[in-house]
Amino acid sequence: MAQLIEFIGNHLALVAAFSGVLVALVITIVQGGGAAALSPQQAVLMLNQQDALPVDLRPAADYRGGHIINAVNVGLQDIAAGTTKLDKNKARPLLVYCESGTQSRGAVKSLRKQGYAKVNHLQGGLAAWRGEQLPIVSGK
């Protein structure tokens, strides 16, 4: 125990940084930040078994270049403003994704605040989907 106290005293900045990261991680988990992430395999099950609607957050040009089958292209600014073409799908499960999975987390929170109860995001985004060699369609 004395060694631990000595270590903390000698490395106060390191211990403070570790504590900050640990607190941030716990807050994220408690708020449900990690609960909505689905692996590509889990996403396929959700799409097939629950008739989930894929929501592509990428720019329209990227969407036309390749997207998940039956995906709807919605901009992040539209989600933030609450003006999306998703209103008729509030009861339907949604699978939100972007290119890498970083922007979709914020979109999930916004959509939940707007009353969409069944919202998940694709962990790793479309890059992870491609990495698993899952089907992508091009064009509109």
HUKA-V220122 format. One record per helix or strand of 3 or more residues. SS is the DSSP state (H for helix, E for strand). FROM is the first residue (numbers start at 0). LEN is the number of residues. If there is no record, write none. Layout:
SS&FROM&LEN, SS&FROM&LEN
This chain:
H&1&9, H&11&19, H&39&10, E&52&4, H&59&6, H&75&6, H&86&3, E&93&4, H&102&11, E&118&4, H&124&7
